[in-house]
Amino acid sequence: MTEQVSTEEKGELFKLDGKPSFGEAFPQAMQHVLAMLVGNITPPMLIAGTCGLSAADQTMLMQSAMIIGGLTTLVQLFPVLGFGMGLPSVMGVAFAYMPILTTIGMQYGIAAIFGAQLVAAFVSIFIGMFIGKIRKFFPPIVCGTVVLAIGLSLYTTAINYFGGGAGAKAAGTFGSPEFWILAAVTLGVTLACSLFGKGYIKISGMVIGVGVGYVVALIMGGLIDFTPVAESAIISAPIPLHFGLEFHPDAIIMMILMYIVQAVQTIGDVSSTTMGGFGRDAKDTELGGAIKGQGICGMIGALIGGLPTDPFSQNVGLICTTKVVAKRVFAIVSGIMLVAGFCPKLMSLIATVPQPVLGGATITVFAAITLSGIQLISEQPLNYRNRMIVGISLALGVGIASVPEILQFAPQLVQNVFGSSLVVAFIVAFVLNMIVPEDDSEE
């Protein structure tokens, strides 16, 4: 009888409205939390460094990332007025936005990031409303080119963190041997877990890599300052509009383009979830609801300091692998994220992770983004037409970003918008795909 009950409980994990016991659901939820944790709090840490924020503000940015991730996960799970898709998904702050966020942050500061996010997130709601009609304009060749450009543009960030980041440059210690050792150890452990591990170890490679790197940094001594941890509160909430809002036309344009790209990527993640978890294609209402849910939560995030979110691909992969789709599991995931978001002492402790350790861990994520772009591109035949679209888009995007002086005689607005490799890559790929005739020749 006991064996029969256990089998029935496990069966509940694989039903959307299943009611597995807490003992069955909690371990599954923790898998998802471990898979997304480092990826969710790393972008706010990087942006805090870019914008020169204080330790307290960095902690608040990380708190907001956990809160907005948990809230967006909950909205996607239980839709309200068409906002949300009604399917399991783990949402978190997106690495894909990093190049745009970094550009805006360096140019105008953190307030401009949230101002642009507020407007762009509102616009994305309309993208979700009409996704069925505009989806055809963003085939894999366009989206893949942009995702590939995103991955390539992120490598500079990773290598800067390898060397110790902006603080190390100011101190004259950038690229010191101890930083290289930390980054190499973290990268090696992360890869070893991901390539050779099984079960929890395989999906938690990044967390384990950061943990080992952190221990090595403690042994080295002098690299970690616990003062902000001691000074932070145990429980507190992010302050609405603490970072302010500024509206700059070029920042808004870049952010809207990024939300368009991310909407298309969300379509891919949701489609993978429905196919892998339910064995069917995603409905337009689910795709539209997912994008609208991201949009409304993006607006809320802009007000409380939560950066833009998207479905985490590693968690989509977990859903496809385990087939666990019960809403109760993902409600627990959301609850854990929300609770963590109201604990600044925990966020302050995580913020003490040295930058070389972050660099060693995140380069694997950036590599995965690059390969996702290549995979998207390869969904269409690589005939002469498509090769030229990809090649010219990347050549102009990466080339102009590498030689910004080429735009020195253009208006400042043009310099800011077209100084981003992914914006140029997106516009060129989109236009070429529209005007170049279809090519039915073989690869």
Secondary structure, DSSP 4 states (H G I P E B T S, - for coil): -HHHHHHHHHHHTTSTT----HHHHHHHHHHHHHHHHHHHHHHHHHHHHHHT--HHHHHHHHHHHHHHHHHHHHHHHS-BTTBS-SS---EEE-GGGHHHHHHHHHHH-HHHHHHHHHHHHHHHHHHHHTHHHHGGGS-HHHHHHHHHHHHHHHHHHHHHHHTTHHHHHHHT-TT-HHHHHHHHHHHHHHHHHHHH--THHHHTHHHHHHHHHHHHHHHH-SS---HHHHHS-SS--PPTTTT-----HHHHHHHHHHHHHHHHHHHHHHHHHHHHHHSSPPPHHHHHHHHHHHHHHHHHHHHHTPPPEEE-HHHHHHHHHH----HHHHHHHHHHHHHHHT-HHHHHHHTTS-HHHHHHHHHHHHHHHHHHHHHHHTTS---HHHHHHHHHHHHHHHHHHH-GGGGTTS-HHHHHHHTSHHHHHHHHHHHHHHHSPP--S--
